[in-house]
């Protein structure tokens, strides 16, 4: 379900050849994750310097989720190294409970020829910063579902990235109008630290669900926790309900830890 203040909107754009870069959120202390930020004391944190680009200011009266603020710059944090992109061998795969029973695969050139869209939405990091009105361009997640239909029994997806990072979503959140696989942000290619060449963007969820360096989508017939969800973060991650940590979960909000 979308909160009325998200005001994300999608607009189709002409097809262009694409290249990509990346994006993510910061971690402070030992409590905040990102697709590349290790929140727990047992894990190593790697912090990138904030990007030169100033974060846009929120318009007067712009409503933020509880506990969020607009930073002066957009930090980029991740756990582990930034993957190297090799366009000749890179591919995107859809597996699991597909309607056809087979795995689907696209090369980088084939991804570049898919229909494209533009989504403008706020970006909410669990570390409590919000970047307002980010303009993303890429491929609607719903377009991928049309190209590789899931079986009727599918309830969730697991989104996989290089080096084994993962995040789970309901199939409804993945199929939402404002969910896309982004190649560009604010008119420019993504940068490697922010997910180049391809990152998922899920405006309705905290940003650790917006997986950087996406390589595969797995269709699931039951819910399964992803990387941060197994390490103490909320299974659903709705910023308007401040669903940050697993101890806040109600009995029906996630599989057992």
Helices and strands as residue ranges (DSSP letters): E 9-12, E 47-48, E 76-77, E 91-96, E 104-107, H 108-112, E 117-124, E 130-140, H 141-147, E 156-161, G 162-164, E 166-170, H 171-175, E 179-185, E 188-189, G 192-194, E 199-202, G 207-209, E 214-220, G 229-231, G 239-241, G 246-248
